[in-house]
Amino acid sequence: MRYVLIVLTILGVALGIAAVVLGGADDSPGLQLIGVLLVIGAVVFGIRNLRRGT
């Protein structure tokens, strides 16, 4: 179960980075904001689950 959470965290960060890059290429500040929020949320999710030990 721990590996699934790690993979979900990595996928969330990768998707967020892709959104920021694509938002920058398309000049879309909304997509960049969504990407940044997704990266922050995925990192917080990953840290919380690592601290819990699940």
C-alpha positions as CSV (number, residue, x, y, z in Angstrom):
1,M,0.0,0.0,0.0
2,R,2.9,2.3,0.7
3,Y,4.2,2.0,-2.8
4,V,0.8,3.0,-4.2
5,L,0.9,6.2,-2.2
6,I,4.4,7.0,-3.4
7,V,3.4,6.4,-7.0
8,L,0.3,8.6,-6.6
9,T,2.5,11.4,-5.1
10,I,5.0,11.2,-8.0
11,L,2.2,11.2,-10.6
12,G,0.6,14.2,-8.9
13,V,3.8,16.1,-9.0
14,A,4.5,15.2,-12.6
15,L,1.0,16.2,-13.6
16,G,1.3,19.5,-11.8
17,I,4.7,20.2,-13.5
18,A,3.2,19.4,-16.9
19,A,0.3,21.8,-16.2
20,V,2.7,24.6,-15.2
21,V,4.8,24.1,-18.3
22,L,1.8,23.8,-20.7
23,G,0.2,26.8,-19.0
24,G,3.3,28.8,-19.6
25,A,3.4,27.8,-23.2
26,D,-0.2,28.7,-23.7
27,D,0.0,31.9,-21.6
28,S,-2.7,30.6,-19.3
29,P,-2.3,31.8,-15.7
30,G,-5.2,29.6,-14.5
31,L,-3.6,26.4,-15.7
32,Q,-0.3,27.4,-14.1
33,L,-2.1,28.1,-10.8
34,I,-3.8,24.7,-10.9
35,G,-0.5,23.1,-11.6
36,V,1.2,24.8,-8.7
37,L,-1.7,23.8,-6.3
38,L,-1.5,20.2,-7.6
39,V,2.2,20.0,-6.9
40,I,1.9,21.5,-3.4
41,G,-1.0,19.2,-2.6
42,A,0.8,16.1,-3.8
43,V,3.9,17.0,-1.8
44,V,1.8,17.6,1.3
45,F,-0.1,14.3,0.7
46,G,3.2,12.4,0.3
47,I,4.8,13.9,3.4
48,R,1.7,13.2,5.6
49,N,1.6,9.6,4.5
50,L,5.3,9.1,5.1
51,R,5.0,10.5,8.6
52,R,2.1,8.3,9.4
53,G,3.9,5.2,8.4
54,T,1.1,3.8,6.3
